[in-house]
Amino acid sequence: MQNAETHADLHENQKTNHTANADLQKQEFLRLDIDVHRGDFYLQAKLDLPTTGISAIYGPSGCGKTTLLRVIAGLETQGVNGRIQFAAESWLTAQQVMAVEDRNIGFVFQRPALFPHLTVLENLEFAWRRAPQARKQHLRSGPLWVAELTGINELLQHKPAQLSGGQQQRVAIARTLLSCPQLLLMDEPLANLDRKAKLDLVQVLQRVQNVLQIPILYVSHNAEEVLRLADYLVFMEQGQVITHGEFVSVLQSDEGFARLGGANVLAATVVEAVSDVPMHAPMHAPTHVPTKEPTKADKLLHLTIAGQSMRLPNPDWQRNQVASLKQRRLLIAAESIGLARTPPSDTSISNALPAQIIALKPALHPAESRVLLELADGQHCSALITKQSLQRLQFKEGEQVYMLIKAVASH
């Protein structure tokens, strides 16, 4: 069965969905001030979460992430005290507790929990029939439109037993969206999938958020998922919120650097996928190459970061479908970045990005130093070098340098 609306319609509908969700966007926060006592376990959370983008709650297993989600959803009330407010709605006060069904929340769990006797389309229609009529306009034609958005068009006549784990989770996400929630809670939704399926689902979630603009609370103890998805980041440990804030600021904080292993995330624009690299092309030159769709045969992905070219192995080379998103988050470990005052020519490292040193800090290891850098477009990242190299090269704050990035260490 084919959806009458094309991919172009999805982009056109984005404007409609922005308008339809304007009442939600005006209210900026999900306000939490709660205490949970359950036996020896104690959880405390006092913070305001934005009602836009993806807020990731990150921490080790058992730290209280899932309990926090269940309390927000109203699935757990025993031993819960405090206040929860979403936009203008009070979900929890000292005087009342709003019922789960009245909160209009979608919940995606680790396991899809699809109806095994129904086809994919019938699973979607089940949710659509029960959705609040007032919110159905957000999803246009309903099941078929959401099936296209989540990439499950070809699966509509299949039963869940005929699907892979990743496909089942796509269907679960689509079904939850068709309940027309005003807030989507996701509890380790990719935990049972292999890495390829995880990366495919990450792109689905990015597309869903871009098009529908639905706020998402995403719980995970997997650093890569958080690095690829989060717009707002919350660290939890032993039932406590350690820190929270805008993703980039938390990531580059001392706490973020330590908890996420020195990971950097840079926003990059996809220019094209190429099968080879011109040998005469300078590695730090700006580029204005026209965009084309990558294909499976293409080996390298050509990106621009801060107006500079960068090439790395194409992560889509084994996929059946090419990602439609032209903006990518590039993950680069701090230890994979070298520094130089001039871009070297006789080296296997083919990517050099100009940057300014904004701070020099100690690292976790006593023999290492952390160098905080700012790119021309204002993005921040960190490089990890030895103290010996820092002393030998005498780098100073405010100095202009080149970040040398191994292509095979970027993804």
Secondary structure, 3 states (H helix, E strand, C coil): CCCCCCHHHHHHHHHHHHHHCHHHHHCCEEEEEEEEEECCEEEEEEEEEECCCEEEEECCCCCCHHHHHHHHHCCCCCCEEEEEEECCEEEECCCCECCHHHCCEEEECCCCCCCCCCCHHHHHHHHHHCCCHHHHHHHCCCHHHHHHHHCCHHHCCCCHHHCCHHHHHHHHHHHHHCCCCCEEEEECCCCCCCHHHHHHHHHHHHHHHHHHCCCEEEEECCHHHHHHHCCEEEEEECCEEEEEEEHHHHHCCHHHHHHCCCEEEEEEEEEEEECCCCCCCCCCCCCCCCCCCCCCCCCEEEEEECCEEEEEECCCCCCCCCCCCCEEEEEEEHHHEEEECCCCCCCCCCEEEEEEEEEEEECCCCCEEEEEEEECCCCEEEEEEEHHHHHHHCCCCCCEEEEEECHHHEC
